[in-house]
């Protein structure tokens, strides 16, 4: 009896499927890539749309200025829970704001790398917002550029009500973001360079963890190439702290807030970017002044040069020489007395 019931069920199922055409049972699944609509330019498209389409086509990076809350929060709400306002490009002011932000991103983020690098480091999404805040509160601090540490970059236009961020702020934020994204994409990381970082109490360059550093000659004697205040004849506080950062082996120190003294140790990505710029974008005479006085800078610069040649296939010395054919640097300029390591 049991076998007859099973047979009847199977027969019924067979008849059911047999009565359906192939078209009727074919799954209707939309496999169109999520943001392919960005490529559909029309007569109503604005200039920014053409640039955004190019970014998506070349780098698979979707720049969005019109989106819903569920799209913005999806999967990464735990990382970002901030108040924001979207742009309305039907309004002239918002349309101008979008064009301005697209131009800044193109000038200070996209042009910072070649196509191969950009495909690797650019986030999956860039969100353009009219205003973006630190907290889920319109009265909280405005933010200009933020990465969610996952797949998105968020850009805010306004620095306060009706006042946009200036170009210098965009340049600083976007250039720094390119370095951060590039550093995060490194595989492997420059371990020897990273491990050579001097530790400081509460991350302040004026408080080295190794107290013996404060007895070193370099720490107590500021070199002549550091400019002095014409009125007082002394080195300004900002330059003094930068000098102490160099003694510790950092190209520069950083400020926690704009307008405050740069007393803090830079994070790993900033430190990496500082050295990359120091080695390749400065004349040899400038580099030698510092590597001959600050032995830790010589050491750490040499470690990054070594890493780049072995793992990234680039000779940073050759890059510097090409940039400054009349003021070249040599590998010898990064030599130091190894006994000082002990």
HELIX and SHEET records of a PDB file:
HELIX    1   1 UNK A    2  UNK A   18  1                                  17    
HELIX    2   2 UNK A   22  UNK A   25  1                                   4    
HELIX    3   3 UNK A   36  UNK A   39  5                                   4    
HELIX    4   4 UNK A   47  UNK A   59  1                                  13    
HELIX    5   5 UNK A   69  UNK A   73  1                                   5    
HELIX    6   6 UNK A   92  UNK A  108  1                                  17    
HELIX    7   7 UNK A  110  UNK A  112  5                                   3    
HELIX    8   8 UNK A  115  UNK A  121  1                                   7    
HELIX    9   9 UNK A  167  UNK A  185  1                                  19    
HELIX   10  10 UNK A  191  UNK A  195  1                                   5    
HELIX   11  11 UNK A  201  UNK A  203  5                                   3    
HELIX   12  12 UNK A  211  UNK A  215  5                                   5    
HELIX   13  13 UNK A  217  UNK A  220  1                                   4    
HELIX   14  14 UNK A  237  UNK A  248  1                                  12    
HELIX   15  15 UNK A  268  UNK A  280  1                                  13    
HELIX   16  16 UNK A  284  UNK A  293  1                                  10    
HELIX   17  17 UNK A  295  UNK A  307  1                                  13    
HELIX   18  18 UNK A  308  UNK A  312  3                                   5    
HELIX   19  19 UNK A  316  UNK A  323  1                                   8    
HELIX   20  20 UNK A  331  UNK A  334  5                                   4    
HELIX   21  21 UNK A  338  UNK A  341  5                                   4    
SHEET    1   A 4 UNK A  62  UNK A  64  0                                        
SHEET    2   A 4 UNK A 125  UNK A 129  1                                        
SHEET    3   A 4 UNK A 152  UNK A 156  1                                        
SHEET    4   A 4 UNK A 145  UNK A 147 -1                                        
SHEET    1   B 2 UNK A  84  UNK A  85  0                                        
SHEET    2   B 2 UNK A 131  UNK A 132 -1                                        
SHEET    1   C 2 UNK A 158  UNK A 160  0                                        
SHEET    2   C 2 UNK A 163  UNK A 164 -1                                        
END                                                                             
